[in-house]
Amino acid sequence: MLRHVIAPLALLAFTACADIAAPPPPPLAAVSTAPRLAPEDLVRVIVFDEPRLSGEYRVSRAGTLTLPLIGTITAGNRTPYEVERAIESSMREAALHREPVAAVQLLGPRGAFQTALR
């Protein structure tokens, strides 16, 4: 008899706990704070296991980077992260590496050196 009373109470306790909702995740930032590359920006590109692609490059007036072995990559109005993914994708397409890893760092924004000289 006691068993018939305890079992439903235990079931009720477990189902009551299941109804408690987890707190909602924090809201995502509406605007990304990552810098966007623009013409004349100076960037450092590092491609692991491929030193021929690593070096410092300036974004052209057309908003592109021209890299050896893979050619032209669109960089203008992209974040460094987006350019990294584009370099990796181009390397895979050119069959240079199965799992490439690239890093892009903004060294100097457009006009930074010109302002310093004035």
Secondary structure, 3 states (H helix, E strand, C coil): CHHHHHHHHHHHHHHHHHCCCCCCCCCCCCCCCCCCCCCCCEEEEEECCCCCCCEEEECCCCCEEEECCCEEEECCCCCHHHHHHHHHHHHHHCCCCCCCCEEEEEEECCCHHHHHHC
